[in-house]
């Protein structure tokens, strides 16, 4: 595994973090809200909430089209995909994520990002990987295999490439891309590669079934944003 840090300070900070803190989840401890008029209102799209979101469903979050953009409001942490969107072999999936009012539904940063390698989606056996950014200037790479797993540690990783919001309720935008090329899986944010992993760390027992599969998006809970330009290229 290789992580690309934005500064020497970030590396030092990561080394000083007590190991017990790496168990923190990306969505903190607050209760997931239920979104009014929730559900999936985008033709062809499907969703599944995280297994940890006990008692909640896709109807407690909302996905809708706003012109050509996807608008997401959570609710429980959730992944969305369209079964027609599949990628195999070498490819890059990218999109632009806009959080128009940073932390407007929560009291601490929550991430959102690209999903790849989705297999058995919508079932208890679902596996997928995601790279997600926070408006605080950090990112994570995680997945389900089908239990949750983390790459690069469980604590969000600082990187200068990740944009920071000017403050609560201020806008912040992230361009996120996940690529598979040969034996390597990479995540880039705002044009800078922030993490790279050999497939052996991504695919296997307790991780992905394959990097081939559907692609989509994922939002942590109690978060609102729009997604534009979701696409796959070879």
KEMI-937974 format. One record per residue (C-alpha): x, y, z. Coordinates in pm, 1 decimal. Last residue first. Layout:
N
<atom px="X" py="Y" pz="Z"/>
...
***
This chain:
234
<atom px="-1131.5" py="311.8" pz="-2018.4"/>
<atom px="-1368.6" py="580.0" pz="-1895.9"/>
<atom px="-1650.5" py="572.1" pz="-1641.3"/>
<atom px="-1879.1" py="861.6" pz="-1556.8"/>
<atom px="-2046.4" py="1058.0" pz="-1277.9"/>
<atom px="-2045.9" py="1414.4" pz="-1411.5"/>
<atom px="-2228.6" py="1577.4" pz="-1123.1"/>
<atom px="-2300.8" py="1473.2" pz="-766.7"/>
<atom px="-2491.8" py="1690.9" pz="-522.8"/>
<atom px="-2465.2" py="1706.4" pz="-146.0"/>
<atom px="-2631.2" py="1657.0" pz="189.1"/>
<atom px="-2504.3" py="1465.4" pz="493.2"/>
<atom px="-2662.0" py="1309.3" pz="800.8"/>
<atom px="-2510.1" py="966.8" pz="729.9"/>
<atom px="-2209.3" py="892.4" pz="514.6"/>
<atom px="-2259.5" py="924.2" pz="139.8"/>
<atom px="-2168.1" py="665.9" pz="-124.3"/>
<atom px="-2159.8" py="679.8" pz="-503.4"/>
<atom px="-2178.6" py="442.5" pz="-798.4"/>
<atom px="-1994.5" py="166.9" pz="-978.4"/>
<atom px="-2106.1" py="-182.0" pz="-1071.6"/>
<atom px="-1863.5" py="-469.9" pz="-1096.3"/>
<atom px="-1505.5" py="-562.7" pz="-1182.9"/>
<atom px="-1262.8" py="-484.5" pz="-898.2"/>
<atom px="-1340.5" py="-836.3" pz="-782.6"/>
<atom px="-1487.0" py="-1024.7" pz="-485.7"/>
<atom px="-1376.5" py="-731.9" pz="-274.8"/>
<atom px="-1256.3" py="-771.3" pz="83.7"/>
<atom px="-1300.4" py="-1036.3" pz="354.3"/>
<atom px="-1112.1" py="-1297.0" pz="153.7"/>
<atom px="-963.5" py="-1138.5" pz="-155.0"/>
<atom px="-945.8" py="-818.3" pz="-358.6"/>
<atom px="-823.6" py="-482.7" pz="-225.6"/>
<atom px="-486.3" py="-549.9" pz="-62.8"/>
<atom px="-387.3" py="-802.6" pz="-333.2"/>
<atom px="-503.2" py="-548.2" pz="-592.0"/>
<atom px="-199.1" py="-337.0" pz="-505.8"/>
<atom px="-295.4" py="-7.7" pz="-340.2"/>
<atom px="-250.9" py="362.5" pz="-420.7"/>
<atom px="-364.6" py="670.0" pz="-229.9"/>
<atom px="-379.5" py="1049.4" pz="-272.1"/>
<atom px="-333.2" py="1087.4" pz="-646.7"/>
<atom px="-385.9" py="1455.3" pz="-721.1"/>
<atom px="-637.8" py="1591.7" pz="-971.4"/>
<atom px="-889.8" py="1721.9" pz="-720.3"/>
<atom px="-889.3" py="1388.1" pz="-538.9"/>
<atom px="-726.5" py="1077.8" pz="-684.7"/>
<atom px="-775.6" py="721.5" pz="-563.3"/>
<atom px="-568.7" py="433.9" pz="-699.5"/>
<atom px="-607.7" py="60.1" pz="-757.0"/>
<atom px="-306.9" py="-125.8" pz="-897.7"/>
<atom px="-247.7" py="-467.8" pz="-1055.2"/>
<atom px="-319.4" py="-354.5" pz="-1410.7"/>
<atom px="-493.4" py="-20.9" pz="-1393.0"/>
<atom px="-798.9" py="34.8" pz="-1173.6"/>
<atom px="-885.9" py="398.3" pz="-1112.0"/>
<atom px="-1093.4" py="585.5" pz="-856.4"/>
<atom px="-1165.3" py="953.0" pz="-922.8"/>
<atom px="-1291.6" py="1229.3" pz="-693.1"/>
<atom px="-1342.4" py="1597.4" pz="-775.1"/>
<atom px="-1428.4" py="1770.0" pz="-446.3"/>
<atom px="-1636.8" py="2083.6" pz="-389.1"/>
<atom px="-1695.1" py="2290.5" pz="-74.5"/>
<atom px="-1969.9" py="2539.1" pz="4.2"/>
<atom px="-2004.4" py="2719.8" pz="341.1"/>
<atom px="-2263.4" py="2609.3" pz="599.1"/>
<atom px="-1988.2" py="2556.7" pz="860.3"/>
<atom px="-1658.2" py="2714.4" pz="761.9"/>
<atom px="-1426.2" py="2798.1" pz="473.8"/>
<atom px="-1470.0" py="2444.6" pz="344.4"/>
<atom px="-1147.7" py="2254.6" pz="288.6"/>
<atom px="-1046.1" py="2098.6" pz="-42.0"/>
<atom px="-855.2" py="1771.7" pz="-48.9"/>
<atom px="-523.2" py="1808.4" pz="-231.0"/>
<atom px="-340.1" py="1905.1" pz="89.0"/>
<atom px="-396.9" py="1557.9" pz="231.3"/>
<atom px="-508.5" py="1456.9" pz="579.9"/>
<atom px="-609.0" py="1091.2" pz="632.9"/>
<atom px="-934.9" py="1000.2" pz="809.1"/>
<atom px="-875.2" py="740.0" pz="1085.6"/>
<atom px="-950.4" py="375.7" pz="1013.3"/>
<atom px="-609.1" py="286.3" pz="874.9"/>
<atom px="-474.3" py="303.2" pz="520.7"/>
<atom px="-737.9" py="64.7" pz="386.5"/>
<atom px="-1044.2" py="-5.9" pz="597.7"/>
<atom px="-1280.8" py="-303.2" pz="615.3"/>
<atom px="-1655.1" py="-335.1" pz="680.1"/>
<atom px="-1802.8" py="-685.5" pz="668.1"/>
<atom px="-1918.1" py="-799.5" pz="320.5"/>
<atom px="-1637.1" py="-752.0" pz="202.1"/>
<atom px="-1742.0" py="-393.9" pz="255.4"/>
<atom px="-1515.1" py="-105.5" pz="173.6"/>
<atom px="-1287.3" py="171.5" pz="280.6"/>
<atom px="-1060.3" py="447.0" pz="148.4"/>
<atom px="-1072.2" py="764.4" pz="357.8"/>
<atom px="-1015.6" py="1136.2" pz="299.0"/>
<atom px="-915.0" py="1457.4" pz="476.1"/>
<atom px="-933.6" py="1831.1" pz="404.8"/>
<atom px="-1223.9" py="1924.6" pz="636.0"/>
<atom px="-1482.9" py="1899.3" pz="357.9"/>
<atom px="-1438.4" py="1523.2" pz="383.5"/>
<atom px="-1349.7" py="1300.7" pz="89.4"/>
<atom px="-1448.1" py="945.3" pz="-0.5"/>
<atom px="-1284.9" py="650.7" pz="-175.3"/>
<atom px="-1513.3" py="348.3" pz="-189.3"/>
<atom px="-1483.3" py="-26.9" pz="-230.6"/>
<atom px="-1765.5" py="-276.9" pz="-278.7"/>
<atom px="-1893.6" py="-614.5" pz="-159.1"/>
<atom px="-2256.1" py="-714.0" pz="-103.6"/>
<atom px="-2319.9" py="-1051.2" pz="63.2"/>
<atom px="-2610.3" py="-923.1" pz="278.3"/>
<atom px="-2786.0" py="-829.1" pz="-48.7"/>
<atom px="-2852.9" py="-497.8" pz="-224.9"/>
<atom px="-2534.4" py="-522.0" pz="-425.0"/>
<atom px="-2413.7" py="-873.8" pz="-496.8"/>
<atom px="-2102.0" py="-714.4" pz="-648.3"/>
<atom px="-1987.8" py="-351.8" pz="-651.3"/>
<atom px="-1628.0" py="-309.4" pz="-758.3"/>
<atom px="-1634.1" py="70.7" pz="-743.3"/>
<atom px="-1794.9" py="337.4" pz="-522.7"/>
<atom px="-1696.8" py="705.0" pz="-546.5"/>
<atom px="-1727.4" py="960.2" pz="-267.1"/>
<atom px="-1888.6" py="1120.1" pz="35.5"/>
<atom px="-1750.4" py="1195.6" pz="381.8"/>
<atom px="-1888.2" py="1343.8" pz="706.7"/>
<atom px="-1743.6" py="1640.9" pz="894.5"/>
<atom px="-1871.3" py="1723.3" pz="1246.6"/>
<atom px="-2185.1" py="1878.0" pz="1396.2"/>
<atom px="-2433.5" py="1738.7" pz="1146.1"/>
<atom px="-2699.9" py="1835.9" pz="892.7"/>
<atom px="-2550.1" py="2163.1" pz="761.8"/>
<atom px="-2196.4" py="2022.7" pz="794.6"/>
<atom px="-2075.3" py="2209.6" pz="482.6"/>
<atom px="-2357.2" py="2386.7" pz="302.6"/>
<atom px="-2332.9" py="2332.7" pz="-73.3"/>
<atom px="-2146.4" py="2000.6" pz="-45.2"/>
<atom px="-2053.9" py="1950.8" pz="-410.0"/>
<atom px="-1916.2" py="1620.0" pz="-535.2"/>
<atom px="-1763.1" py="1598.3" pz="-883.4"/>
<atom px="-1746.2" py="1253.7" pz="-1041.9"/>
<atom px="-1497.2" py="991.9" pz="-1156.2"/>
<atom px="-1469.7" py="623.7" pz="-1243.1"/>
<atom px="-1147.0" py="516.0" pz="-1414.3"/>
<atom px="-1096.9" py="185.0" pz="-1594.9"/>
<atom px="-874.6" py="-118.8" pz="-1649.5"/>
<atom px="-1061.1" py="-449.2" pz="-1655.3"/>
<atom px="-1429.5" py="-411.4" pz="-1578.9"/>
<atom px="-1684.5" py="-135.2" pz="-1515.4"/>
<atom px="-2061.4" py="-145.0" pz="-1484.0"/>
<atom px="-2324.0" py="130.5" pz="-1474.4"/>
<atom px="-2646.0" py="-36.8" pz="-1592.4"/>
<atom px="-2710.3" py="-159.3" pz="-1237.0"/>
<atom px="-2744.9" py="206.5" pz="-1126.9"/>
<atom px="-2577.7" py="265.2" pz="-792.7"/>
<atom px="-2633.7" py="423.9" pz="-453.4"/>
<atom px="-2449.2" py="356.7" pz="-127.1"/>
<atom px="-2589.2" py="468.2" pz="209.0"/>
<atom px="-2506.1" py="602.9" pz="552.9"/>
<atom px="-2844.1" py="659.2" pz="718.0"/>
<atom px="-3031.2" py="981.9" pz="669.8"/>
<atom px="-2898.0" py="1127.9" pz="429.7"/>
<atom px="-2971.5" py="1377.7" pz="151.6"/>
<atom px="-2845.0" py="1316.0" pz="-201.8"/>
<atom px="-2899.0" py="1520.2" pz="-518.3"/>
<atom px="-2782.7" py="1363.8" pz="-844.8"/>
<atom px="-2708.7" py="1612.5" pz="-1119.6"/>
<atom px="-2837.2" py="1637.1" pz="-1477.5"/>
<atom px="-3136.7" py="1852.7" pz="-1379.8"/>
<atom px="-3177.5" py="1788.0" pz="-1009.4"/>
<atom px="-3235.0" py="1412.0" pz="-995.7"/>
<atom px="-3327.1" py="1252.5" pz="-666.0"/>
<atom px="-3176.3" py="1036.6" pz="-394.8"/>
<atom px="-3321.0" py="1057.1" pz="-43.4"/>
<atom px="-3247.8" py="886.9" pz="288.4"/>
<atom px="-3487.5" py="715.3" pz="532.9"/>
<atom px="-3661.0" py="535.1" pz="244.1"/>
<atom px="-3336.5" py="353.5" pz="167.7"/>
<atom px="-3381.8" py="170.5" pz="496.6"/>
<atom px="-3329.6" py="205.7" pz="870.4"/>
<atom px="-3377.8" py="-42.5" pz="1154.6"/>
<atom px="-3007.8" py="-84.9" pz="1225.7"/>
<atom px="-2773.5" py="141.3" pz="1030.7"/>
<atom px="-2472.2" py="-83.0" pz="1099.4"/>
<atom px="-2541.4" py="-288.3" pz="784.5"/>
<atom px="-2485.3" py="27.8" pz="577.5"/>
<atom px="-2785.7" py="137.7" pz="374.4"/>
<atom px="-2851.6" py="1.7" pz="26.8"/>
<atom px="-2949.1" py="183.7" pz="-289.9"/>
<atom px="-3090.4" py="147.3" pz="-639.3"/>
<atom px="-3104.7" py="375.1" pz="-943.2"/>
<atom px="-3290.9" py="308.6" pz="-1266.6"/>
<atom px="-3494.5" py="628.6" pz="-1262.7"/>
<atom px="-3396.0" py="872.6" pz="-988.6"/>
<atom px="-3645.4" py="931.2" pz="-706.8"/>
<atom px="-3506.0" py="684.6" pz="-453.2"/>
<atom px="-3657.8" py="716.6" pz="-107.2"/>
<atom px="-3715.4" py="997.2" pz="138.3"/>
<atom px="-4003.3" py="1241.8" pz="158.1"/>
<atom px="-3861.3" py="1370.3" pz="489.3"/>
<atom px="-3519.5" py="1232.4" pz="571.6"/>
<atom px="-3485.7" py="1020.0" pz="884.5"/>
<atom px="-3189.6" py="1121.3" pz="1100.9"/>
<atom px="-2890.1" py="901.1" pz="1173.6"/>
<atom px="-2800.9" py="909.7" pz="1542.2"/>
<atom px="-2471.1" py="1069.9" pz="1641.4"/>
<atom px="-2161.2" py="859.8" pz="1700.3"/>
<atom px="-1915.2" py="946.5" pz="1424.7"/>
<atom px="-1980.8" py="890.5" pz="1055.7"/>
<atom px="-1639.0" py="774.0" pz="934.2"/>
<atom px="-1601.1" py="525.9" pz="1219.1"/>
<atom px="-1331.4" py="560.3" pz="1485.9"/>
<atom px="-1127.8" py="244.6" pz="1538.8"/>
<atom px="-805.1" py="421.1" pz="1441.8"/>
<atom px="-820.5" py="603.4" pz="1775.3"/>
<atom px="-691.9" py="296.0" pz="1956.8"/>
<atom px="-363.8" py="314.9" pz="1766.9"/>
<atom px="-274.8" py="649.6" pz="1922.1"/>
<atom px="-212.6" py="912.8" pz="1651.3"/>
<atom px="152.3" py="1025.0" pz="1652.2"/>
<atom px="248.9" py="857.6" pz="1325.7"/>
<atom px="-45.0" py="1014.6" pz="1141.2"/>
<atom px="50.9" py="1358.5" pz="1270.2"/>
<atom px="407.0" py="1319.6" pz="1150.2"/>
<atom px="288.7" py="1224.7" pz="801.9"/>
<atom px="45.7" py="1516.3" pz="790.2"/>
<atom px="319.6" py="1756.2" pz="901.0"/>
<atom px="541.0" py="1642.7" pz="614.9"/>
<atom px="270.9" py="1759.6" pz="376.4"/>
<atom px="4.3" py="1647.2" pz="127.4"/>
<atom px="38.7" py="1277.8" pz="191.6"/>
<atom px="42.2" py="1010.3" pz="-81.0"/>
<atom px="-47.3" py="673.0" pz="64.6"/>
<atom px="114.0" py="355.1" pz="-69.3"/>
<atom px="0.0" py="0.0" pz="0.0"/>
***
